[in-house]
Amino acid sequence: MPFSLLENQKVHAFTNQIIQRGAVGEDVIELQSRLKYIGFYHGNIDGVFGWSTYWALRNFQYEFGLPIDGLAGATTKAKLTKATKYTKQTAQNSTATNTTATKTTASNTPKGYSQNDIRLLANAVNGESRGEPYIGQVAVAAVILNRVNSPSFPNTVSGVIFEPGAFTAVADGQIWLTPNETSKKAVLDAINGWDPSGEALYYFNPATATSSWIWGRPQIKRIGNHIFCK
């Protein structure tokens, strides 16, 4: 069926609005509940479409072969409804009985980072440093974590990675390539305290960098094709 016709159909679990980042209300609660029910969303069901909901939705779209745009339009809502065959009462019961088991806490995730954080970090490392030596991949992961911990940047993994213009892999779509096991291991090494970058907040490839600003940053070291800097 053409997408335009699907957009005009009512998906009964939701209203007809396209749900996007910044939205609030019952539709967002429904979206979060269904994403959580099938393991894509691990945050609080608070009815606020923030970055964690956005990332969970994009993961769902990727896994189910949908356009990866972070928008819950009719096609995405229909696929989500089909994938989560339950009533609202089932969702409420499931949420009530599984809150303890599914809640992301510092005690059940490495250093307090959620599985979504780790997955997103692995995607970023893969997109940004695929083909670099392993130590260079750990260094890229460390730079992202250093930014999370810096007052000059957003204080969440998704906020740092999706900050406009921050990473080439986001701009060119390579962040959505499936990461390999090396990228995932590099992320865990960085989370566990290995920082080969020397506490860097930036890195760049001198063969391709065109910004005079990045060349002016105090340089720390070079690893593979990347120069790491303050």
Protein Blocks (a to p, Z undefined) as FASTA:
>chain_A
ZZklmmmpccfkbcfbdcdehiacjklmmmmmmmmmnopaccdcehpacfklmmmmmmmm
mmnopacehpacfklmmmmmmmmgcdfklmmmmmmmmmmmmpccfklgghhiafklmmmm
mmmmmmmmgoiafklmmmmmmmmmmmmmpckbcfbfklmmmgghkamklmnopmmpccdf
klmmmmmmmmnopafkoopabdcdfklocbfklmmpccfbdehjbccdZZ
